[in-house]
């Protein structure tokens, strides 16, 4: 049996397992918020950048402390680097709590290893400061070079982390504290899963407690008192629901040659014939050497050999509603290469025999 020359990932069908609501859905409005800032990393070992905005930032920083550089004077400091600082502000984060930050060079610095980030405000999409970052960087990357131009780099020395490097200055309001209902949004929209979620909640907490708004959102009546609402949410997110199976899909990654077929894919009656036409051209130049003491010249005469070979593979037939295992076995038997397998699947889809969504990414 010919082996399938492609990375084929098979999603085998297993018995459906119940999952907690907290694993398949999230409460509306309870989410992280992205923060971003700009700052300076100092203390580098001559591995900083030489960009103009780094010198301007240093000039502005020194001005805040009463130090003024002469106009037009370039600090030319090699131990500083301009960086961007970003972090995720978790839901319900309160002032005084610590969050991790990531620091990335935005200039031509060679490495941030050994540097310290100076106080940098982190702003949200609304322009307000929600945290302030400062601290010593942890850089896993390393870069070293010699005078002859040789250089070695391990990982990325231009990105570092500061664990607990930012202090939250203000919290972000959430809809959780308002109103007398909670809305759960499914991670994957599905009408059947939403309906099963409503049935599970109503069965546990009483009829009329939950109502599906659409394929994504389920609205649940909740106590208005905040303490009772927290307890209520705890009970809800631990209820179990059996999610419905995903729709039949065949996903093809054209860059890596990976094909993913889930267990719901079915094929209607179809006959497939696969054959590869191989054309081989080999060059065998001939050298014509003149006789001794003759006035002739050595001439190279090109000679090409062309060979055409076509594999004689048999036609195979898909029976009505064949399973995933049968599809893979048939493709393996025919010895399809990555491009051939994609062509077979596309042809089956065009013929209306592939009952699945075909996605090329």
C-alpha positions in Angstrom: 0.0 0.0 0.0 1.4 3.4 -1.0 1.8 5.8 1.9 0.0 9.1 1.8 2.6 11.8 1.2 0.9 14.4 3.3 0.4 15.3 6.9 -3.2 14.1 7.4 -4.7 14.9 10.8 -7.8 12.7 11.6 -10.3 13.9 14.0 -11.7 10.5 15.1 -15.2 10.5 16.5 -15.4 9.8 20.2 -18.4 9.5 22.4 -19.6 13.0 23.3 -18.5 14.2 26.7 -20.2 16.7 28.9 -18.3 20.0 29.6 -18.8 22.7 32.1 -20.4 25.9 30.9 -17.3 27.8 32.0 -15.2 25.8 29.5 -17.5 26.5 26.5 -18.8 30.0 27.2 -17.9 33.3 28.9 -20.0 35.9 30.6 -20.7 38.9 28.4 -18.5 41.9 29.2 -16.2 39.9 31.5 -13.0 40.0 29.4 -9.4 41.2 29.4 -8.4 44.6 28.0 -5.2 45.4 26.1 -2.8 48.0 27.4 0.1 49.6 25.5 2.8 52.1 26.4 6.2 53.5 25.4 9.3 53.7 27.5 13.1 53.5 27.8 15.2 50.5 28.8 18.5 51.6 30.4 21.5 49.7 31.7 22.4 47.9 28.4 25.9 46.9 27.7 26.5 49.1 24.6 23.7 47.2 22.8 21.2 50.0 22.7 19.8 51.8 19.6 20.9 55.0 17.8 17.6 56.3 16.5 16.7 59.9 16.8 13.5 59.3 18.8 15.5 57.5 21.5 17.7 60.6 22.0 14.6 62.8 22.0 12.9 60.6 24.6 16.0 60.8 26.8 16.1 64.5 26.4 12.5 64.8 27.5 13.1 62.5 30.4 16.1 64.5 31.6 14.0 67.7 31.3 11.5 66.4 33.8 14.3 66.2 36.4 15.6 69.7 35.7 18.4 68.7 33.3 18.6 70.5 30.0 20.8 69.5 27.2 22.1 72.2 24.8 20.0 72.6 21.6 21.1 70.2 18.9 23.2 68.1 21.3 22.8 64.4 20.6 23.3 62.3 23.8 24.6 59.3 21.7 24.0 57.0 24.6 24.6 53.3 23.7 23.1 51.8 26.8 19.5 52.8 26.3 16.8 51.6 23.9 13.3 52.8 23.0 10.7 50.1 23.6 7.0 49.4 23.4 5.4 47.9 26.5 2.1 45.9 26.3 0.1 43.9 28.8 -3.4 42.3 29.3 -5.5 43.8 32.0 -7.6 40.9 33.4 -11.3 41.4 34.2 -12.0 42.6 37.8 -8.3 43.7 38.3 -8.2 46.1 41.1 -5.8 49.1 41.8 -2.6 47.8 43.4 -2.6 44.4 41.8 0.3 43.3 39.7 0.2 42.1 36.1 3.0 40.8 33.7 4.3 43.0 30.9 6.1 42.3 27.6 8.8 44.7 26.4 9.8 44.9 22.7 12.5 47.0 21.0 11.2 49.4 18.4 14.6 50.8 17.3 17.8 49.2 16.1 19.0 47.9 19.4 21.1 44.7 19.4 19.8 43.3 22.6 17.7 44.2 25.7 19.5 41.7 27.9 20.4 43.1 31.3 18.3 46.2 30.9 15.7 47.8 33.2 12.5 49.5 32.1 11.9 53.0 33.5 8.4 54.0 34.7 6.1 53.7 31.7 2.3 54.4 31.8 0.2 51.8 30.0 -2.9 53.2 28.3 -6.1 51.5 27.1 -8.0 52.1 23.9 -9.7 55.1 25.5 -6.4 56.8 26.2 -6.6 56.5 29.9 -3.7 55.2 32.1 -4.7 51.9 33.7 -1.3 50.6 34.8 2.3 51.7 35.3 5.2 49.4 34.4 8.7 49.4 35.7 11.4 46.8 36.5 14.2 44.5 35.3 13.8 42.6 32.1 14.0 38.8 31.8 15.3 38.1 28.3 15.8 34.6 27.1 17.5 35.5 23.9 21.2 36.0 23.5 23.3 37.6 20.7 27.1 37.6 20.3 29.4 38.6 17.5 33.1 38.7 16.6 35.3 41.4 15.0 35.3 39.4 11.7 31.5 39.8 11.3 30.6 36.4 12.6 27.5 36.4 14.7 25.3 33.9 16.7 21.8 34.5 18.0 19.8 32.3 20.3 16.1 32.9 20.6 15.1 36.6 20.4 17.2 39.1 22.4 14.9 42.1 21.5 11.9 40.9 23.5 11.7 40.5 27.3 9.2 40.0 30.1 8.8 41.6 33.5 6.8 39.3 35.8 4.5 41.4 37.9 6.1 44.3 36.2 3.1 46.7 36.2 0.8 48.0 38.9 -2.9 48.5 38.2 -3.9 52.1 38.7 -7.7 51.8 38.0 -10.2 49.0 37.2 -12.4 48.7 34.2 -16.2 48.6 34.9 -18.0 45.4 33.7 -21.7 44.7 33.1 -21.5 41.9 35.7 -22.3 44.4 38.5 -25.3 45.9 36.7 -28.8 44.6 36.0 -30.5 41.4 37.1 -29.3 39.0 34.3 -26.2 37.3 33.1 -25.5 36.7 29.4 -23.3 33.7 28.5 -21.6 33.8 25.0 -20.6 30.5 23.5 -17.0 30.2 22.3 -18.4 28.6 19.2 -21.8 29.6 17.9 -24.2 26.6 17.6 -28.0 26.6 17.9 -28.0 23.0 19.3 -25.4 23.7 22.0 -27.2 26.9 23.0 -30.5 25.0 23.3 -28.9 22.2 25.4 -27.4 24.9 27.6 -30.8 26.4 28.2 -32.3 23.0 29.0 -29.5 22.2 31.5 -29.9 25.5 33.3 -33.7 25.3 33.5 -33.6 21.7 34.6 -31.4 22.7 37.6 -32.7 26.1 38.5 -36.2 26.0 37.3 -38.2 26.6 34.1 -37.9 30.1 32.6 -34.5 30.9 34.2 -32.6 30.8 30.9 -33.5 31.8 27.4 -31.5 31.5 24.2 -31.2 34.8 22.3 -29.4 33.3 19.3 -26.8 30.7 18.4 -24.2 32.4 20.6 -25.9 34.1 23.6 -27.9 32.6 26.4 -29.6 35.0 28.9 -30.1 33.9 32.5 -32.1 35.7 35.1 -29.9 36.5 38.1 -30.3 38.1 41.6 -29.7 41.8 41.7 -27.7 41.6 44.9 -24.0 41.4 44.0 -23.1 38.8 46.6 -25.9 36.5 45.5 -25.0 37.1 41.9 -21.5 35.9 42.5 -22.8 32.7 44.1 -25.3 32.3 41.3 -22.6 32.6 38.6 -20.5 30.0 40.4 -23.4 27.5 40.2 -24.1 28.3 36.6 -20.5 28.0 35.3 -20.2 24.5 36.8 -23.3 23.1 35.2 -22.5 20.5 32.5 -23.6 20.6 28.9 -22.9 18.2 26.0 -21.8 20.4 23.1 -23.1 19.4 19.7 -20.6 18.1 17.1 -19.0 20.5 14.7 -20.3 20.7 11.1 -18.7 18.5 8.5 -15.5 20.3 7.3 -12.4 19.5 5.3 -9.6 22.1 5.9 -6.6 22.3 3.6 -3.5 24.3 4.4 -2.0 25.0 1.0 1.3 26.2 2.5 2.1 23.1 4.7 0.2 20.4 2.8 -1.9 19.6 5.9 -5.4 18.2 5.5 -7.9 18.0 8.3 -11.0 15.9 8.0 -13.5 15.7 10.8 -15.6 12.7 11.6 -18.8 14.1 10.2 -17.5 14.2 6.6 -19.5 11.9 4.3 -19.1 11.1 0.6 -21.9 10.2 -1.8 -21.5 7.6 -4.5 -18.6 8.6 -6.8 -15.9 7.0 -8.9 -12.4 8.4 -8.8 -9.4 7.6 -11.0 -6.0 8.9 -10.2 -2.9 8.8 -12.4 0.3 10.7 -12.5 2.0 11.7 -15.7 5.8 12.1 -15.2 8.0 13.7 -17.8 11.8 13.3 -17.3 14.3 15.2 -19.4 18.0 14.4 -19.0 20.8 16.1 -20.8 23.7 14.0 -22.2 26.1 16.4 -24.1 28.4 14.7 -26.7 31.9 16.0 -27.3 33.3 15.9 -30.9 37.1 15.9 -30.8 39.0 16.6 -34.1 41.9 14.4 -35.1 45.5 15.2 -34.3 47.1 18.1 -36.3 43.8 18.8 -37.9 42.4 22.3 -38.3 39.1 21.4 -36.6 37.8 22.6 -33.3 36.3 20.7 -30.4 32.5 20.9 -30.5 30.0 20.0 -27.8 26.8 18.7 -29.2 23.7 18.8 -26.9 21.7 15.6 -26.7 18.5 15.4 -24.7 16.6 12.2 -23.7 12.9 12.7 -23.0 11.0 10.0 -21.1 7.3 10.0 -20.4 5.8 7.7 -17.8 2.2 7.5 -16.6 1.2 5.5 -13.6 -1.7 3.1 -14.2 -3.7 3.3 -11.1 -7.1 1.7 -10.9 -10.4 3.5 -10.5 -12.0 3.2 -7.0 -15.6 3.8 -6.0 -17.0 5.5 -2.9 -20.1 3.8 -1.6 -23.0 5.9 -0.4 -22.3 7.7 2.9 -18.8 6.2 3.4 -17.0 7.0 6.7 -13.8 8.9 7.4 -11.8 5.7 7.7 -12.9 4.5 4.2 -12.0 7.9 2.7 -8.5 7.8 4.1 -8.0 4.1 3.1 -9.1 4.8 -0.5 -6.8 7.8 -0.8 -3.9 5.8 0.6 -4.6 2.9 -1.8 -4.4 5.3 -4.8 -1.1 6.7 -3.6 -2.0 10.4 -3.7 0.6 13.1 -3.3 -0.4 16.3 -1.4 -1.4 18.2 -4.5 -3.2 15.2 -5.9 -5.2 14.7 -2.7 -6.3 18.4 -2.8 -7.3 17.9 -6.4 -9.4 14.8 -5.6 -11.2 16.6 -2.7 -11.9 19.7 -4.9 -13.2 17.5 -7.7 -15.5 15.6 -5.3 -16.8 18.9 -4.0 -17.5 20.2 -7.5 -19.3 16.9 -8.4 -21.5 17.3 -5.3 -20.3 14.1 -3.8 -18.4 15.6 -0.9 -21.0 16.5 1.8 -18.8 18.9 3.7 -17.5 22.5 3.7 -14.2 22.6 1.9 -11.9 25.4 3.3 -8.5 26.3 1.9 -6.4 28.4 4.3 
